[in-house]
Amino acid sequence: MEEGIDVKNIGLRGVKVADTRISDVDGEKGILIYRGYNIIDLARSSTFEEVSFLLLNDHLPTQEELKRFQSEIVPERKIPEAILEMMKWLPKSANPMDVLQSAVPVLGSYDPHLNEETREANLKKTLRLMPKLPILVAVWDRIRKGKNPVLPRSDLTHAGNFLYMLSGSLPDPDTARDFDTCLVLHAEHSFNASTFAGREVASTHAHLYASVAAALGALSGELHGGANSEVMRMLLEIGEVSRVNSWVREKLQKGGKVMGMGHAVYHTEDPRAGILRKISQKLAERTGERKWYEITEAIEVATREEFRKIKGKEIYANVDLYSASVYHMMNIPVDLFTPVFAISRVSGWTAHIIEEKFAEAQPKAELYRPDADYVGTYCGPQSCEYVPIEERSK
């Protein structure tokens, strides 16, 4: 660490930047709350559509409200023909997150309420954008594989329709329900990197699509949304349960990280990890692919034991550890794991963007503009003396 840098300010850890009514993370107790509701209860009893309504409207929907909400988002399961053609011209090797991020601002240009800045207009934008993200991801996967896109169905859930469009086959109800639970778990997580990016851009009065595109960019990094793909690559590299202990020991003794273990906020187990562990176990039994669950479980045990030996403290699984095996057993390609994260988290992002723009507690005319401590060089009493280029010796 360079002299003069305040370690407390690295990564804005512990720095409060805004008030929010959307969610709360209690890292000490391992509790995640969406609008007052515990994630454990929501994952057990709710659906992604219900949770999206909750995040956007600050209350769980009645049957009539949910029916109306679904009637607004289902017809938006389509993308403009021009965007479809644009995707066909992209290199088949393009990263799916880059494709997704590039398509979102273009979608905005088709939105009749793009530059209308009212709460109602932004809710309409959200209801147009949210159902389009899974369509973009599924269509891109088909295009890059030389297959024709599968048309969406109006009789399937948000989760079930994505799995159907990805594979071309109707998912079994248990898998569709498990995937729906995954979307509930990934929908929101307070001021994480991507949410902060979206809110920061929204604070400049940029439109909702630009803010979501910024959030997508932040999510693409391996230390954020890209971590679940890295977990799966780790599982594929290890390959067998018998190799787990030696692999983990070597990785940690060399100062490396075991992806999917540890969290910037939680000091106990991430509550989402426990739910995903159970889903992974169920999928392993249902599909017969026990290998991936067993390797993941062994990694968790070995990492915790080795971490105690080396660091003398505990480390716990986070949301990414078991989500990797879950998505793999659902036949979702590894490089789509992060886009899957995005098709869920867009409900949380848009809730935050709308809150940033319109919450009464937020200062209306302020934009995020943090300060920094300059620790660079001063060449003279005030600044470096400029020497013309022809007179510089080096």
C-alpha positions as CSV (number, residue, x, y, z in Angstrom):
1,M,0.0,0.0,0.0
2,E,1.4,3.4,-1.0
3,E,2.2,5.8,1.7
4,G,-0.5,8.5,2.1
5,I,-3.5,6.3,0.9
6,D,-6.2,5.9,3.5
7,V,-7.0,2.2,3.6
8,K,-10.5,2.9,5.1
9,N,-11.5,4.6,1.8
10,I,-10.5,1.8,-0.5
11,G,-13.5,0.6,-2.5
12,L,-15.7,3.0,-0.5
13,R,-16.0,0.3,2.2
14,G,-18.4,1.5,4.9
15,V,-19.0,4.9,3.2
16,K,-22.7,5.8,3.2
17,V,-23.7,7.5,0.0
18,A,-27.5,7.5,0.1
19,D,-30.7,6.3,1.8
20,T,-32.7,3.5,0.3
21,R,-36.0,1.7,1.0
22,I,-35.2,-1.1,-1.4
23,S,-33.1,-3.6,0.5
24,D,-30.8,-4.2,3.4
25,V,-27.8,-6.5,4.0
26,D,-26.9,-7.4,7.5
27,G,-23.4,-8.8,7.0
28,E,-22.9,-9.8,10.6
29,K,-26.1,-11.8,10.9
30,G,-26.3,-13.1,7.3
31,I,-29.7,-11.5,6.6
32,L,-30.9,-10.1,3.3
33,I,-34.1,-8.0,3.2
34,Y,-36.1,-6.9,0.1
35,R,-38.5,-4.1,1.1
36,G,-38.8,-5.5,4.6
37,Y,-39.2,-9.2,3.5
38,N,-36.6,-11.8,4.4
39,I,-35.0,-13.4,1.3
40,I,-35.5,-16.8,2.8
41,D,-39.3,-16.3,2.9
42,L,-39.4,-14.8,-0.6
43,A,-37.3,-17.7,-2.1
44,R,-39.6,-20.2,-0.4
45,S,-43.0,-18.8,-1.3
46,S,-42.7,-16.1,-3.9
47,T,-42.0,-15.8,-7.7
48,F,-39.7,-13.6,-9.7
49,E,-42.6,-11.6,-11.0
50,E,-44.0,-11.0,-7.5
51,V,-40.5,-10.0,-6.2
52,S,-40.0,-7.6,-9.2
53,F,-43.4,-6.0,-8.4
54,L,-42.3,-5.7,-4.8
55,L,-39.0,-4.0,-5.6
56,L,-40.6,-1.6,-7.9
57,N,-43.7,-0.8,-5.9
58,D,-42.7,-1.2,-2.2
59,H,-45.4,-3.8,-1.5
60,L,-46.3,-7.3,-2.5
61,P,-48.9,-7.5,-5.2
62,T,-52.5,-8.6,-4.8
63,Q,-53.7,-11.2,-7.2
64,E,-55.2,-8.5,-9.4
65,E,-52.1,-6.4,-9.3
66,L,-49.9,-9.3,-10.2
67,K,-52.2,-10.2,-13.1
68,R,-52.0,-6.7,-14.4
69,F,-48.2,-6.6,-14.0
70,Q,-47.8,-9.8,-16.0
71,S,-50.2,-8.5,-18.7
72,E,-47.9,-5.5,-19.1
73,I,-44.6,-7.4,-19.3
74,V,-45.5,-10.5,-21.3
75,P,-46.3,-8.6,-24.5
76,E,-42.9,-6.9,-24.3
77,R,-41.1,-10.3,-24.9
78,K,-39.9,-9.2,-28.3
79,I,-37.0,-7.2,-29.6
80,P,-36.9,-4.8,-32.7
81,E,-35.9,-6.5,-36.0
82,A,-33.0,-4.0,-36.4
83,I,-31.4,-5.2,-33.2
84,L,-31.9,-8.8,-34.2
85,E,-30.1,-8.0,-37.5
86,M,-27.4,-6.1,-35.6
87,M,-26.7,-9.2,-33.5
88,K,-26.4,-11.4,-36.6
89,W,-23.5,-9.2,-37.8
90,L,-21.6,-9.4,-34.6
91,P,-18.6,-11.8,-34.3
92,K,-19.8,-15.1,-32.9
93,S,-16.9,-14.9,-30.4
94,A,-18.4,-11.7,-28.8
95,N,-18.8,-11.9,-25.0
96,P,-22.5,-12.2,-24.2
97,M,-22.2,-9.5,-21.6
98,D,-20.8,-7.1,-24.2
99,V,-23.6,-8.0,-26.6
100,L,-26.2,-7.4,-23.9
101,Q,-24.6,-4.1,-22.8
102,S,-24.4,-2.8,-26.3
103,A,-28.0,-3.7,-27.1
104,V,-29.6,-2.0,-24.1
105,P,-29.0,1.7,-25.1
106,V,-30.2,0.8,-28.7
107,L,-33.4,-0.6,-27.1
108,G,-33.8,2.8,-25.5
109,S,-34.1,4.5,-28.8
110,Y,-37.2,2.6,-29.5
111,D,-38.9,3.6,-26.2
112,P,-41.5,6.3,-26.7
113,H,-41.0,7.5,-23.1
114,L,-37.2,7.5,-23.3
115,N,-36.7,11.2,-22.4
116,E,-39.8,11.6,-20.3
117,E,-38.5,11.9,-16.7
118,T,-41.5,11.1,-14.4
119,R,-41.8,8.1,-12.1
120,E,-44.6,6.7,-14.2
121,A,-42.6,7.0,-17.4
122,N,-39.6,5.2,-15.8
123,L,-41.8,2.4,-14.5
124,K,-43.1,2.0,-18.1
125,K,-39.5,1.9,-19.4
126,T,-38.7,-0.8,-16.8
127,L,-41.7,-2.9,-17.8
128,R,-40.5,-2.7,-21.4
129,L,-36.8,-3.4,-20.7
130,M,-37.1,-6.2,-18.0
131,P,-38.7,-8.8,-20.3
132,K,-36.4,-8.0,-23.1
133,L,-33.1,-8.9,-21.4
134,P,-33.7,-12.6,-21.3
135,I,-34.8,-12.5,-24.9
136,L,-31.6,-10.8,-25.9
137,V,-29.5,-13.4,-24.0
138,A,-31.4,-16.4,-25.4
139,V,-31.4,-15.0,-29.0
140,W,-27.7,-14.3,-28.9
141,D,-26.9,-17.8,-27.8
142,R,-28.9,-19.2,-30.6
143,I,-27.4,-16.9,-33.2
144,R,-23.8,-17.6,-32.2
145,K,-24.5,-21.3,-32.5
146,G,-25.9,-21.0,-36.0
147,K,-29.5,-21.7,-34.8
148,N,-32.7,-19.8,-35.4
149,P,-34.0,-17.9,-32.5
150,V,-37.0,-19.5,-30.7
151,L,-40.1,-17.3,-30.4
152,P,-41.2,-16.6,-26.8
153,R,-44.3,-18.0,-25.3
154,S,-46.9,-16.0,-23.4
155,D,-48.0,-18.9,-21.2
156,L,-44.6,-19.4,-19.5
157,T,-43.1,-17.6,-16.5
158,H,-40.2,-15.2,-16.9
159,A,-37.9,-18.1,-15.8
160,G,-39.6,-20.8,-17.8
161,N,-39.7,-18.7,-21.0
162,F,-36.0,-18.0,-20.9
163,L,-35.1,-21.7,-20.5
164,Y,-37.5,-22.5,-23.3
165,M,-36.0,-19.9,-25.7
166,L,-32.5,-21.1,-24.8
167,S,-33.0,-24.7,-25.5
168,G,-36.1,-24.8,-27.8
169,S,-37.7,-27.3,-25.4
170,L,-40.1,-26.8,-22.6
171,P,-38.3,-27.1,-19.2
172,D,-39.7,-29.5,-16.7
173,P,-41.7,-27.7,-14.0
174,D,-39.3,-28.5,-11.2
175,T,-36.3,-27.0,-13.1
176,A,-38.4,-24.0,-14.1
177,R,-39.3,-23.4,-10.5
178,D,-35.8,-23.8,-9.3
179,F,-34.6,-21.3,-11.9
180,D,-37.3,-18.9,-10.8
181,T,-36.0,-19.2,-7.2
182,C,-32.5,-18.4,-8.5
183,L,-33.9,-15.2,-10.1
184,V,-35.5,-14.2,-6.8
185,L,-32.2,-14.7,-5.1
186,H,-30.2,-12.6,-7.6
187,A,-32.8,-9.8,-8.0
188,E,-31.4,-7.3,-5.5
189,H,-28.5,-6.8,-3.1
190,S,-28.4,-3.1,-2.0
191,F,-25.4,-0.9,-3.1
192,N,-23.2,-3.5,-4.8
193,A,-20.9,-2.5,-7.6
194,S,-23.4,-2.7,-10.5
195,T,-26.2,-1.1,-8.5
196,F,-23.9,1.8,-7.5
197,A,-22.8,2.2,-11.1
198,G,-26.4,2.4,-12.2
199,R,-27.4,4.9,-9.5
200,E,-24.3,7.0,-10.1
201,V,-25.1,7.4,-13.8
202,A,-28.8,8.1,-13.0
203,S,-27.6,10.9,-10.7
204,T,-26.4,12.7,-13.8
205,H,-30.0,12.7,-15.1
206,A,-29.0,10.1,-17.8
207,H,-32.0,8.0,-18.9
208,L,-32.8,4.6,-17.5
209,Y,-31.4,2.6,-20.4
210,A,-28.0,4.4,-20.0
211,S,-28.0,3.7,-16.3
212,V,-28.8,0.0,-16.8
213,A,-26.0,-0.2,-19.5
214,A,-23.6,1.1,-16.9
215,A,-24.7,-1.4,-14.4
216,L,-24.2,-4.2,-16.9
217,G,-20.7,-3.0,-17.5
218,A,-19.9,-3.2,-13.8
219,L,-21.6,-6.6,-13.5
220,S,-19.3,-8.1,-16.2
221,G,-16.2,-8.0,-14.1
222,E,-15.0,-11.3,-12.5
223,L,-15.0,-9.8,-9.0
224,H,-18.7,-9.1,-9.3
225,G,-21.2,-10.9,-11.6
226,G,-18.4,-12.7,-13.5
227,A,-17.5,-14.7,-10.4
228,N,-20.1,-17.4,-11.0
229,S,-18.5,-18.2,-14.4
230,E,-15.1,-18.4,-12.7
231,V,-16.5,-20.8,-10.2
232,M,-17.7,-23.2,-13.0
233,R,-14.3,-22.9,-14.7
234,M,-12.7,-23.9,-11.4
235,L,-15.0,-26.9,-11.1
236,L,-14.1,-28.0,-14.6
237,E,-10.4,-27.5,-13.9
238,I,-10.6,-29.6,-10.7
239,G,-12.7,-32.3,-12.4
240,E,-12.9,-34.8,-9.6
241,V,-13.7,-34.8,-5.9
242,S,-10.4,-36.6,-5.2
243,R,-8.5,-33.5,-6.5
244,V,-10.2,-30.9,-4.4
245,N,-8.1,-30.9,-1.2
246,S,-4.8,-30.6,-3.0
247,W,-6.1,-28.0,-5.4
248,V,-7.5,-25.8,-2.6
249,R,-4.4,-26.2,-0.4
250,E,-2.1,-25.2,-3.3
251,K,-4.2,-22.3,-4.3
252,L,-4.5,-20.8,-0.8
253,Q,-0.9,-21.4,0.2
254,K,0.2,-19.5,-2.9
255,G,-2.0,-16.6,-1.8
256,G,-4.7,-17.2,-4.4
257,K,-8.5,-16.9,-4.1
258,V,-11.0,-19.7,-4.2
259,M,-13.9,-18.2,-6.2
260,G,-17.3,-18.4,-4.6
261,M,-15.8,-18.2,-1.1
262,G,-15.8,-15.1,1.0
263,H,-17.8,-11.9,0.6
264,A,-17.2,-8.1,0.9
265,V,-20.2,-7.7,3.2
266,Y,-21.2,-11.0,4.8
267,H,-19.1,-12.1,7.8
268,T,-21.1,-15.3,8.0
269,E,-22.7,-17.4,5.3
270,D,-24.4,-15.6,2.5
271,P,-28.1,-16.5,3.1
272,R,-28.5,-17.1,-0.7
273,A,-25.8,-19.7,-0.6
274,G,-27.7,-22.0,1.7
275,I,-30.8,-22.0,-0.6
276,L,-28.6,-22.6,-3.7
277,R,-26.8,-25.4,-2.0
278,K,-30.2,-27.2,-1.6
279,I,-31.2,-26.5,-5.2
280,S,-27.8,-27.9,-6.4
281,Q,-28.3,-31.0,-4.4
282,K,-31.9,-31.5,-5.7
283,L,-30.7,-31.0,-9.3
284,A,-27.9,-33.4,-8.8
285,E,-30.4,-36.1,-7.7
286,R,-32.9,-35.2,-10.4
287,T,-30.4,-35.1,-13.3
288,G,-27.9,-37.8,-12.0
289,E,-25.0,-35.3,-12.4
290,R,-24.0,-35.6,-8.7
291,K,-20.4,-34.8,-9.6
292,W,-20.8,-31.1,-9.8
293,Y,-22.6,-30.8,-6.5
294,E,-20.1,-33.1,-4.8
295,I,-17.1,-31.2,-6.1
296,T,-18.6,-27.9,-5.0
297,E,-19.5,-29.2,-1.5
298,A,-15.9,-30.5,-1.2
299,I,-14.5,-27.2,-2.2
300,E,-16.5,-25.4,0.4
301,V,-15.4,-27.8,3.2
302,A,-11.7,-27.8,2.1
303,T,-11.5,-24.0,1.7
304,R,-13.0,-23.4,5.2
305,E,-10.6,-25.9,6.8
306,E,-7.5,-24.6,4.9
307,F,-8.5,-21.0,5.6
308,R,-8.6,-21.6,9.3
309,K,-5.1,-23.1,9.2
310,I,-3.6,-20.3,7.2
311,K,-5.5,-17.2,8.3
312,G,-6.8,-18.4,11.7
313,K,-10.4,-17.3,10.8
314,E,-13.5,-18.3,9.1
315,I,-14.6,-18.0,5.5
316,Y,-18.0,-18.8,4.1
317,A,-19.7,-19.6,0.8
318,N,-21.2,-16.8,-1.2
319,V,-24.0,-16.7,-3.8
320,D,-21.7,-17.7,-6.6
321,L,-20.4,-21.0,-5.3
322,Y,-23.4,-23.1,-5.7
323,S,-25.1,-21.1,-8.5
324,A,-22.4,-22.3,-10.9
325,S,-23.3,-26.0,-10.5
326,V,-27.0,-25.1,-10.6
327,Y,-26.8,-23.3,-13.9
328,H,-24.5,-26.0,-15.4
329,M,-26.9,-28.7,-14.5
330,M,-29.7,-26.7,-16.2
331,N,-27.6,-26.8,-19.4
332,I,-26.9,-23.0,-19.4
333,P,-23.6,-22.3,-21.1
334,V,-20.8,-21.1,-18.7
335,D,-20.4,-17.7,-20.4
336,L,-24.2,-17.0,-19.9
337,F,-24.0,-17.3,-16.1
338,T,-23.4,-13.6,-15.7
339,P,-26.1,-12.5,-18.3
340,V,-28.5,-14.8,-16.3
341,F,-27.5,-12.7,-13.2
342,A,-28.4,-9.6,-15.2
343,I,-31.8,-10.7,-16.3
344,S,-32.7,-11.0,-12.7
345,R,-30.8,-8.0,-11.2
346,V,-32.4,-5.6,-13.7
347,S,-35.4,-5.5,-11.4
348,G,-33.2,-4.3,-8.6
349,W,-31.2,-1.9,-10.8
350,T,-34.3,-0.2,-12.1
351,A,-35.9,0.1,-8.7
352,H,-32.7,1.8,-7.5
353,I,-32.5,4.0,-10.6
354,I,-36.1,5.2,-10.0
355,E,-35.4,5.7,-6.3
356,E,-32.3,7.8,-7.2
357,K,-34.3,9.9,-9.6
358,F,-37.4,10.4,-7.5
359,A,-37.1,9.5,-3.8
360,E,-38.1,12.3,-1.6
361,A,-35.2,11.6,0.8
362,Q,-32.6,12.1,-2.1
363,P,-31.3,15.6,-2.9
364,K,-32.7,16.3,-6.4
365,A,-30.0,18.4,-7.8
366,E,-27.0,16.4,-6.6
367,L,-24.9,14.0,-8.6
368,Y,-22.3,11.6,-7.3
369,R,-18.9,13.4,-7.2
370,P,-16.6,11.9,-4.6
371,D,-13.3,13.5,-3.6
372,A,-9.9,11.8,-3.8
373,D,-6.7,12.5,-1.9
374,Y,-4.0,13.4,-4.4
375,V,-0.8,11.5,-3.6
376,G,1.1,12.2,-6.8
377,T,4.2,14.3,-7.3
378,Y,4.7,18.1,-6.8
379,C,7.8,19.4,-8.6
380,G,7.8,22.9,-7.2
381,P,6.1,25.1,-4.6
382,Q,2.8,24.9,-6.4
383,S,3.2,22.4,-9.3
384,C,5.6,21.0,-11.8
385,E,7.3,23.6,-14.1
386,Y,6.4,23.1,-17.7
387,V,9.5,22.7,-20.0
388,P,8.9,22.9,-23.8
389,I,9.4,19.6,-25.5
390,E,12.5,20.7,-27.5
391,E,14.3,21.6,-24.3
392,R,13.6,18.4,-22.4
393,S,16.6,16.1,-21.9
394,K,14.5,13.1,-21.1
